[in-house]
Amino acid sequence: MDEKNKDLETQAKEPASGASPEKLPESQSYTRSEPNGDAAVHNPETASTKDIPVEAVHSAEGVTPEGEPFATATKEEAEASSTHAFFDEAASEPARPATQASRNNGTVPPIPPTRAGGGNLSGNNGGEPPKKDGKKKTVWGAFLAGILGVLIGALIVLGFSWGALHDDNNNDATSTTSNTGTTKKVTVENTTGTTQALEKVQDAVVSVLNYQAGTSIATGDTTEDEASSGSGVVYKKNNGKAYVVTNNHVVEGANKLEVTFSSGKKAEAKLVGTDKWNDLAVLEISDKYVTKVAEFGNSDAVKVGEIAIAIGSPLGTEFAGSVTQGIVSGVNRTVPVDTNGDGTEDWEAEVIQTDAAINPGNSGGALVNIEGQVIGINSMKISTENVEGIGFAIPSNTVVPIIDQLEKNGEVERPSLGVTLRDVDTIPEVQQQQVLKLPSGVDYGAMVQQVVAGSAADKAGLKEYDVIVEMNGKKVTNSMTLRQILYANDVKIGDKMEVKYYREGKKETTTVTLTAASSTNQ
């Protein structure tokens, strides 16, 4: 074997110093917010490019990876060979280090890591296989092929990135570049239906702080400490005053109430009135720091699946103004609640169900549609380990008439019987038969425990231990259903209502003329 063949073999086996595989840079991902699926902040779509990996592979100069000389090829075939080799062999052939030449008193530059084939792009003796004395030309062709491969890969990555950046026609992007064309800074302005809705209402949502009496450990003096916090919505501004709607359970037991605005400003709040049955309350504040007033939407027009945005102060003022987004999961839901804290459900609230995240502190905040209108006041959620994303809001069409009455009268006037009740199904069966003397098969109804003197029930002749089983033509199964019949929207003070009941085992009928009762009484 002559000297030149030995050199070629050496180049095919020895690794070239400094030669190492390279990867194209990973492409940038751009996130685009869409007006569909709080609290977060957010259920948004993401447009991103794919990584274009290019595996580095080396081979000997002028020979195949197996050490054999190239077969005769035309110039066009040689060019095609190098191009196909870059794409076809780079991902499959294991890396083979290049050699370092020591001839001609210098070193030959290592073959670029993206080079995969044995042809050259510069042409070689009219398309003939590389000869031993054409070694420098072969190296130069390999180098050019490698550079071309890197450029192709870079252009592909830039193309994907550019397409993702301009995917949303509503996004305006500006950038500054250096003289080499490298992007230094990208600014994306993203305006969506959600952001537009928030601009209308977010500053109208406030934090509500509940201060209650306490005792100082150091001095023993009476103090007012923050006992709890929730959220509220500014819905009216008039004559230097503003009005905030929140939940009754947010303000319950407070010695002092305070409102914190999105700007961080604070204002002392006066409790105007509460309604425990619908868990609503109205506060009065100075309008000095009020910059936005919320608009109520029509909750009867709400559809399942439409966008729902919850705004409030989860876990306190530290996270004030938090936004979560979801959809309306259900309408006209009825949820049993305990209004007096005795552990017994005594009311069924009609609510809107949503999967927008609602957490402690969100109570009293706004549930907003995509138009920025308040469609509900966030009130409660199901909180167990095996339940996720079930929250409830009081519909705006229920809220508006209640807060109007609270603002004007400080209470809600509802029809009243003037009795206290106990559910029959909580009474032992022996007492049902021996004391109430209910006939067989009657194990339901609302038993009268006490009758208020001069009340509608008293005037109608109802007495203790009477068991009411029907009102206004509707079956009464317990005290909860009785209240739902009595507090229905079509029932007014002064209406006459037929009542059927059992007394001493005998079914009787009477007519009750309904009188007014405050929101704290039945």
C-alpha positions as CSV (number, residue, x, y, z in Angstrom):
1,M,0.0,0.0,0.0
2,D,1.5,3.4,-1.0
3,E,1.8,6.4,1.3
4,K,-1.3,8.1,0.1
5,N,-3.5,5.0,0.7
6,K,-2.1,4.7,4.2
7,D,-3.0,8.4,4.8
8,L,-6.6,7.7,3.7
9,E,-7.0,4.7,5.9
10,T,-5.6,6.7,8.8
11,Q,-8.1,9.5,8.2
12,A,-11.0,7.0,8.1
13,K,-10.1,5.5,11.6
14,E,-8.6,8.3,13.7
15,P,-11.0,10.8,15.4
16,A,-10.6,14.4,14.6
17,S,-9.9,16.6,17.6
18,G,-12.4,19.3,18.3
19,A,-15.2,17.6,16.2
20,S,-18.4,17.1,18.1
21,P,-22.1,16.7,17.2
22,E,-24.2,19.9,17.3
23,K,-28.0,20.4,17.6
24,L,-30.1,23.1,16.0
25,P,-31.5,25.5,18.7
26,E,-34.9,24.6,20.0
27,S,-37.7,26.8,18.5
28,Q,-39.5,29.4,20.6
29,S,-43.1,28.6,21.8
30,Y,-45.6,31.4,21.7
31,T,-48.8,31.2,23.8
32,R,-52.0,32.7,22.5
33,S,-55.0,33.4,24.7
34,E,-58.4,32.7,23.3
35,P,-61.9,33.6,24.6
36,N,-62.6,30.1,25.7
37,G,-61.8,27.9,28.3
38,D,-60.7,31.3,35.7
39,A,-58.4,30.9,38.0
40,A,-57.9,31.1,37.1
41,V,-56.0,33.4,35.0
42,H,-57.0,30.6,32.6
43,N,-58.3,27.0,29.7
44,P,-56.1,28.6,26.6
45,E,-54.8,27.2,23.3
46,T,-51.0,27.0,22.7
47,A,-49.3,27.2,19.3
48,S,-45.6,25.9,19.3
49,T,-43.1,24.7,16.8
50,K,-41.5,21.3,16.8
51,D,-37.8,20.7,17.5
52,I,-35.9,19.8,14.3
53,P,-33.1,17.6,15.5
54,V,-30.2,17.0,13.3
55,E,-27.8,14.2,14.3
56,A,-24.1,14.8,13.6
57,V,-22.4,12.1,11.5
58,H,-18.8,12.0,10.2
59,S,-17.1,9.9,7.5
60,A,-13.6,9.7,5.9
61,E,-12.5,12.1,3.2
62,G,-13.1,10.7,-0.3
63,V,-14.1,7.2,0.7
64,T,-17.3,5.5,1.9
65,P,-17.9,4.9,5.6
66,E,-16.6,1.3,5.0
67,G,-13.3,2.6,3.6
68,E,-14.1,1.9,-0.1
69,P,-13.4,4.5,-2.8
70,F,-16.5,6.1,-4.4
71,A,-17.9,4.7,-7.7
72,T,-17.9,6.8,-10.8
73,A,-20.6,9.4,-10.8
74,T,-21.6,12.4,-12.9
75,K,-21.4,15.9,-11.4
76,E,-25.2,16.0,-11.0
77,E,-25.2,12.5,-9.3
78,A,-22.4,13.7,-7.0
79,E,-24.4,16.8,-6.0
80,A,-27.6,14.7,-5.5
81,S,-25.6,12.2,-3.5
82,S,-24.4,14.7,-1.0
83,T,-27.8,16.3,-0.6
84,H,-29.6,13.0,0.0
85,A,-26.9,11.8,2.3
86,F,-27.4,14.8,4.6
87,F,-31.1,14.0,5.1
88,D,-31.1,10.2,4.8
89,E,-28.0,9.1,6.6
90,A,-27.7,11.7,9.3
91,A,-30.5,10.3,11.4
92,S,-29.4,6.6,11.0
93,E,-25.6,6.2,10.6
94,P,-23.6,6.2,13.9
95,A,-21.2,9.0,14.3
96,R,-17.7,8.4,12.9
97,P,-14.9,10.7,13.9
98,A,-12.9,12.5,11.2
99,T,-9.1,12.4,11.0
100,Q,-6.7,15.2,11.3
101,A,-4.3,15.5,8.4
102,S,-0.7,16.4,8.9
103,R,0.3,16.9,5.4
104,N,1.3,20.1,3.6
105,N,2.6,21.5,6.9
106,G,-0.8,22.2,8.2
107,T,-4.1,20.6,9.4
108,V,-7.2,20.1,7.4
109,P,-10.3,21.6,9.0
110,P,-12.5,18.8,10.5
111,I,-15.6,17.9,8.6
112,P,-18.7,19.8,9.9
113,P,-20.8,17.7,12.2
114,T,-23.9,17.9,10.0
115,R,-22.0,16.4,7.0
116,A,-23.2,12.8,6.3
117,G,-22.3,11.8,2.7
118,G,-19.2,11.2,0.7
119,G,-19.8,13.4,-2.4
120,N,-19.0,17.1,-2.7
121,L,-21.0,20.1,-3.7
122,S,-18.3,22.0,-5.5
123,G,-17.8,19.4,-8.3
124,N,-14.8,17.1,-8.4
125,N,-13.0,16.4,-11.7
126,G,-16.1,16.5,-13.9
127,G,-18.0,14.2,-11.6
128,E,-15.3,11.5,-11.4
129,P,-14.6,9.9,-8.0
130,P,-12.3,11.9,-5.8
131,K,-8.7,11.0,-6.6
132,K,-5.9,10.8,-4.1
133,D,-4.4,14.1,-5.2
134,G,-7.9,15.8,-5.0
135,K,-8.1,15.5,-1.2
136,K,-8.2,19.3,-0.5
137,K,-11.1,19.8,-2.9
138,T,-13.0,17.0,-1.3
139,V,-12.6,18.5,2.2
140,W,-13.7,21.9,0.8
141,G,-16.8,20.3,-0.7
142,A,-17.7,18.5,2.5
143,F,-17.3,21.7,4.4
144,L,-19.7,23.5,2.1
145,A,-22.2,20.7,2.3
146,G,-22.1,20.9,6.1
147,I,-22.7,24.6,6.0
148,L,-25.6,24.1,3.6
149,G,-27.2,21.6,6.0
150,V,-26.9,23.9,9.0
151,L,-28.5,26.8,7.0
152,I,-31.4,24.6,5.8
153,G,-32.1,23.4,9.3
154,A,-32.0,27.0,10.6
155,L,-34.4,28.2,7.9
156,I,-36.8,25.4,8.8
157,V,-36.8,26.4,12.5
158,L,-37.2,30.1,11.7
159,G,-40.0,29.3,9.4
160,F,-42.0,27.5,12.1
161,S,-41.3,30.1,14.6
162,W,-42.4,32.9,12.3
163,G,-45.6,31.1,11.5
164,A,-46.4,30.6,15.2
165,L,-45.7,34.2,16.0
166,H,-48.1,35.4,13.3
167,D,-50.8,32.7,13.9
168,D,-53.2,35.1,15.5
169,N,-54.2,38.1,13.3
170,N,-55.2,40.0,16.5
171,N,-51.6,39.9,17.8
172,D,-49.3,42.8,17.0
173,A,-45.6,41.8,17.4
174,T,-42.6,44.2,17.3
175,S,-39.0,43.3,17.6
176,T,-35.5,44.8,17.5
177,T,-32.8,43.0,15.6
178,S,-29.0,43.4,15.4
179,N,-27.1,43.9,12.2
180,T,-26.7,40.2,11.9
181,G,-30.5,39.7,11.9
182,T,-30.6,38.0,15.4
183,T,-33.8,38.7,17.3
184,K,-33.0,40.4,20.5
185,K,-36.5,41.2,21.9
186,V,-40.1,40.2,21.0
187,T,-43.1,42.0,22.4
188,V,-46.6,40.5,21.8
189,E,-49.8,42.4,22.5
190,N,-52.6,39.9,23.0
191,T,-56.1,41.2,23.2
192,T,-58.9,38.6,23.5
193,G,-62.6,38.5,24.4
194,T,-61.5,37.6,28.0
195,T,-59.2,40.6,28.4
196,Q,-61.8,42.9,27.0
197,A,-64.4,41.6,29.4
198,L,-62.0,42.0,32.4
199,E,-61.4,45.7,31.4
200,K,-65.1,46.4,32.0
201,V,-65.5,44.8,35.4
202,Q,-62.3,43.8,37.1
203,D,-61.8,47.0,39.0
204,A,-65.4,46.8,40.3
205,V,-64.5,43.7,42.3
206,V,-63.2,44.4,45.8
207,S,-62.0,42.5,48.8
208,V,-64.3,42.6,51.9
209,L,-62.6,42.3,55.3
210,N,-64.5,41.1,58.4
211,Y,-63.3,42.4,61.7
212,Q,-64.6,40.8,64.9
213,A,-64.0,41.5,68.6
214,G,-61.1,39.9,70.3
215,T,-58.9,40.2,73.4
216,S,-55.3,41.3,73.4
217,I,-53.0,38.6,75.0
218,A,-50.6,41.3,76.1
219,T,-53.0,43.8,77.7
220,G,-56.3,42.0,78.0
221,D,-58.0,44.9,76.2
222,T,-60.8,44.3,73.6
223,T,-59.5,44.5,70.1
224,E,-60.9,44.2,66.6
225,D,-59.0,41.6,64.6
226,E,-59.5,40.5,61.0
227,A,-61.6,37.3,61.4
228,S,-62.2,36.5,57.7
229,S,-62.2,38.0,54.2
230,G,-64.1,37.6,51.0
231,S,-65.0,39.5,47.9
232,G,-67.7,41.9,46.7
233,V,-68.9,43.7,43.6
234,V,-69.5,47.5,43.3
235,Y,-72.8,47.7,41.5
236,K,-74.0,51.2,42.1
237,K,-72.6,54.7,42.5
238,N,-74.8,57.7,43.5
239,N,-74.5,61.0,45.4
240,G,-71.1,60.3,46.8
241,K,-71.9,56.8,47.9
242,A,-71.4,53.4,46.3
243,Y,-73.0,50.1,47.0
244,V,-71.3,46.6,47.2
245,V,-73.0,43.3,47.0
246,T,-71.4,40.3,48.7
247,N,-72.4,37.1,50.6
248,N,-74.2,37.1,53.9
249,H,-71.6,34.6,55.2
250,V,-68.8,37.0,54.4
251,V,-70.1,39.7,56.7
252,E,-71.8,37.6,59.3
253,G,-70.7,38.4,62.9
254,A,-68.7,41.4,61.9
255,N,-68.0,44.3,64.3
256,K,-66.4,46.3,61.5
257,L,-66.3,45.9,57.8
258,E,-63.6,47.2,55.4
259,V,-63.4,47.2,51.6
260,T,-60.1,47.1,49.7
261,F,-60.0,48.2,46.1
262,S,-57.8,46.9,43.3
263,S,-55.7,50.0,43.6
264,G,-54.9,49.0,47.2
265,K,-57.0,51.9,48.6
266,K,-59.3,51.1,51.6
267,A,-62.7,52.3,52.7
268,E,-64.8,51.6,55.8
269,A,-68.0,49.9,54.9
270,K,-71.5,50.1,56.5
271,L,-73.7,47.0,56.5
272,V,-77.0,48.0,54.9
273,G,-78.8,44.7,55.1
274,T,-78.6,40.9,54.7
275,D,-80.7,38.0,53.4
276,K,-79.6,34.7,54.9
277,W,-81.9,32.6,52.6
278,N,-80.2,33.7,49.5
279,D,-76.8,34.4,51.2
280,L,-76.6,38.0,50.1
281,A,-75.7,41.3,51.8
282,V,-75.3,44.9,50.7
283,L,-72.6,47.3,52.0
284,E,-72.4,51.1,51.6
285,I,-69.1,52.9,51.1
286,S,-67.8,56.2,50.0
287,D,-67.3,56.5,46.2
288,K,-64.0,58.3,46.5
289,Y,-61.9,55.4,45.2
290,V,-64.5,53.8,43.0
291,T,-63.4,53.7,39.3
292,K,-65.6,51.0,37.9
293,V,-69.2,49.9,38.5
294,A,-70.3,46.5,37.4
295,E,-73.2,45.8,35.1
296,F,-75.6,42.9,35.7
297,G,-76.5,40.5,32.8
298,N,-79.5,38.4,32.3
299,S,-78.9,35.1,34.0
300,D,-82.0,33.5,32.4
301,A,-80.2,33.8,29.1
302,V,-77.1,31.9,30.2
303,K,-76.4,28.8,28.3
304,V,-74.5,25.7,29.3
305,G,-71.0,25.7,27.7
306,E,-70.6,29.5,27.5
307,I,-67.5,31.2,28.9
308,A,-67.6,31.9,32.6
309,I,-65.0,34.1,34.3
310,A,-64.7,34.2,38.1
311,I,-63.1,37.3,39.8
312,G,-62.3,37.6,43.5
313,S,-59.7,37.4,46.3
314,P,-59.0,33.7,46.9
315,L,-57.1,33.1,50.2
316,G,-57.2,36.8,51.1
317,T,-56.1,40.2,49.8
318,E,-52.7,38.8,48.8
319,F,-54.3,37.3,45.7
320,A,-56.9,40.1,45.3
321,G,-58.2,40.5,41.7
322,S,-57.5,36.9,40.8
323,V,-59.1,35.7,37.6
324,T,-60.1,32.1,36.7
325,Q,-61.9,31.0,33.6
326,G,-64.1,28.0,32.7
327,I,-67.6,27.4,31.4
328,V,-71.1,27.4,32.6
329,S,-71.5,23.7,33.6
330,G,-75.2,23.8,34.6
331,V,-78.1,26.2,35.1
332,N,-81.1,26.0,37.4
333,R,-79.3,23.8,39.8
334,T,-80.7,23.4,43.4
335,V,-78.2,22.9,46.2
336,P,-79.3,22.2,49.8
337,V,-77.7,24.5,52.3
338,D,-77.6,25.0,56.1
339,T,-78.6,28.6,56.8
340,N,-78.4,28.6,60.6
341,G,-75.3,26.4,61.1
342,D,-77.1,23.6,63.0
343,G,-75.9,20.9,60.7
344,T,-79.3,20.4,59.1
345,E,-80.0,21.5,55.5
346,D,-82.9,23.9,55.7
347,W,-82.9,25.6,52.3
348,E,-82.3,24.9,48.7
349,A,-80.4,27.6,46.8
350,E,-81.0,28.0,43.0
351,V,-77.6,28.5,41.5
352,I,-75.4,28.5,38.3
353,Q,-72.8,25.7,38.2
354,T,-69.4,26.5,36.8
355,D,-66.0,24.8,36.6
356,A,-64.1,28.1,36.9
357,A,-62.0,27.7,40.0
358,I,-63.7,29.2,43.1
359,N,-61.7,29.0,46.3
360,P,-62.2,30.3,49.9
361,G,-62.2,34.1,49.6
362,N,-63.9,34.1,46.2
363,S,-67.2,34.2,48.0
364,G,-69.1,37.4,47.1
365,G,-67.1,38.0,43.9
366,A,-68.3,38.1,40.4
367,L,-69.1,35.4,37.8
368,V,-68.8,37.2,34.5
369,N,-69.8,36.4,30.9
370,I,-67.7,37.2,27.9
371,E,-69.4,40.6,27.6
372,G,-68.1,41.6,31.0
373,Q,-71.5,41.4,32.6
374,V,-72.1,39.9,36.0
375,I,-74.3,36.9,35.6
376,G,-73.8,35.6,39.2
377,I,-72.4,36.2,42.7
378,N,-69.9,33.4,43.6
379,S,-71.2,31.7,46.7
380,M,-70.0,28.1,47.3
381,K,-68.3,25.0,46.0
382,I,-68.3,21.3,46.6
383,S,-65.0,20.7,48.4
384,T,-64.2,17.0,48.8
385,E,-61.2,14.9,47.8
386,N,-63.0,13.2,44.9
387,V,-64.6,16.3,43.5
388,E,-63.0,18.9,41.3
389,G,-64.3,22.0,39.5
390,I,-67.9,22.2,40.9
391,G,-68.6,25.8,42.0
392,F,-71.8,27.7,42.3
393,A,-73.0,31.3,41.9
394,I,-76.3,33.0,42.8
395,P,-77.9,34.0,39.5
396,S,-78.0,37.7,38.8
397,N,-81.8,37.6,38.2
398,T,-82.1,36.4,41.8
399,V,-79.6,38.9,43.1
400,V,-81.0,42.1,41.7
401,P,-84.5,42.2,43.3
402,I,-83.0,41.1,46.6
403,I,-80.3,43.8,46.8
404,D,-82.8,46.4,45.7
405,Q,-85.0,45.6,48.7
406,L,-81.9,45.5,51.0
407,E,-80.7,48.9,49.8
408,K,-84.1,50.5,50.3
409,N,-85.5,48.7,53.4
410,G,-82.5,47.0,55.0
411,E,-84.3,43.7,54.8
412,V,-86.3,41.5,52.4
413,E,-90.0,41.3,53.0
414,R,-91.4,37.9,52.2
415,P,-94.8,36.2,52.9
416,S,-94.9,34.5,56.2
417,L,-97.1,31.9,58.0
418,G,-95.7,32.8,61.5
419,V,-94.7,29.3,62.6
420,T,-91.7,27.3,63.5
421,L,-91.5,23.9,61.8
422,R,-89.9,20.4,62.2
423,D,-89.6,17.8,59.4
424,V,-91.8,14.8,60.0
425,D,-89.1,12.4,58.8
426,T,-86.9,13.4,61.7
427,I,-89.6,12.3,64.2
428,P,-89.4,8.7,65.5
429,E,-92.1,6.5,63.9
430,V,-93.6,5.7,67.3
431,Q,-94.3,9.4,68.0
432,Q,-95.6,9.8,64.5
433,Q,-98.3,7.2,65.3
434,Q,-98.9,7.9,69.0
435,V,-98.5,11.6,69.3
436,L,-99.2,13.0,65.8
437,K,-101.5,10.0,65.0
438,L,-100.6,10.1,61.3
439,P,-102.4,7.5,59.1
440,S,-100.4,4.7,57.6
441,G,-98.4,5.8,54.6
442,V,-98.1,9.4,55.7
443,D,-94.5,9.8,56.8
444,Y,-93.8,13.2,55.3
445,G,-94.8,16.8,55.9
446,A,-93.9,19.8,58.1
447,M,-95.0,19.7,61.7
448,V,-96.0,22.9,63.4
449,Q,-93.8,23.3,66.5
450,Q,-95.0,26.8,67.5
451,V,-97.5,29.4,66.3
452,V,-96.8,33.1,66.7
453,A,-99.7,34.9,68.3
454,G,-101.5,37.1,65.8
455,S,-99.8,35.6,62.8
456,A,-101.3,34.4,59.5
457,A,-101.2,30.8,60.8
458,D,-102.8,31.8,64.1
459,K,-105.6,33.6,62.3
460,A,-106.2,30.6,60.0
461,G,-106.6,28.3,63.1
462,L,-103.3,26.3,62.8
463,K,-102.1,24.8,66.0
464,E,-99.1,23.0,67.5
465,Y,-98.6,19.4,66.2
466,D,-100.5,20.1,63.0
467,V,-98.8,18.4,60.1
468,I,-98.9,20.5,56.9
469,V,-98.8,18.2,53.8
470,E,-100.0,20.6,51.0
471,M,-99.9,24.3,50.2
472,N,-101.3,26.1,47.2
473,G,-102.0,22.8,45.5
474,K,-98.4,21.6,45.9
475,K,-97.1,18.7,48.1
476,V,-95.2,19.6,51.2
477,T,-92.6,16.9,52.0
478,N,-90.7,18.9,54.6
479,S,-90.0,22.5,55.9
480,M,-87.7,23.2,52.9
481,T,-90.3,22.5,50.3
482,L,-92.8,24.6,52.3
483,R,-90.4,27.6,52.2
484,Q,-89.9,27.1,48.5
485,I,-93.6,27.3,47.9
486,L,-94.0,30.3,50.3
487,Y,-91.1,32.3,48.9
488,A,-91.8,31.6,45.2
489,N,-91.7,34.7,42.9
490,D,-95.4,34.5,42.1
491,V,-96.4,34.6,45.8
492,K,-97.1,38.0,47.2
493,I,-97.9,39.4,50.6
494,G,-101.6,39.5,51.1
495,D,-102.2,36.5,48.9
496,K,-104.7,33.8,50.1
497,M,-103.3,30.3,50.1
498,E,-105.1,27.0,50.8
499,V,-103.3,24.8,53.3
500,K,-104.1,21.1,53.9
501,Y,-102.9,19.4,57.2
502,Y,-103.4,16.4,59.5
503,R,-104.7,17.0,63.1
504,E,-105.2,14.1,65.4
505,G,-105.1,11.7,62.4
506,K,-107.8,13.7,60.5
507,K,-107.0,15.6,57.3
508,E,-108.3,19.2,57.3
509,T,-108.2,22.3,55.1
510,T,-107.8,26.0,55.9
511,T,-107.1,29.3,54.1
512,V,-104.2,31.5,55.1
513,T,-103.9,35.2,54.2
514,L,-100.1,35.8,54.0
515,T,-98.5,38.6,56.0
516,A,-95.1,40.1,55.7
517,A,-92.0,38.8,57.5
518,S,-88.5,40.1,57.6
519,S,-85.6,38.2,55.9
520,T,-84.6,36.7,59.3
521,N,-87.9,35.1,60.0
522,Q,-90.0,32.3,58.5
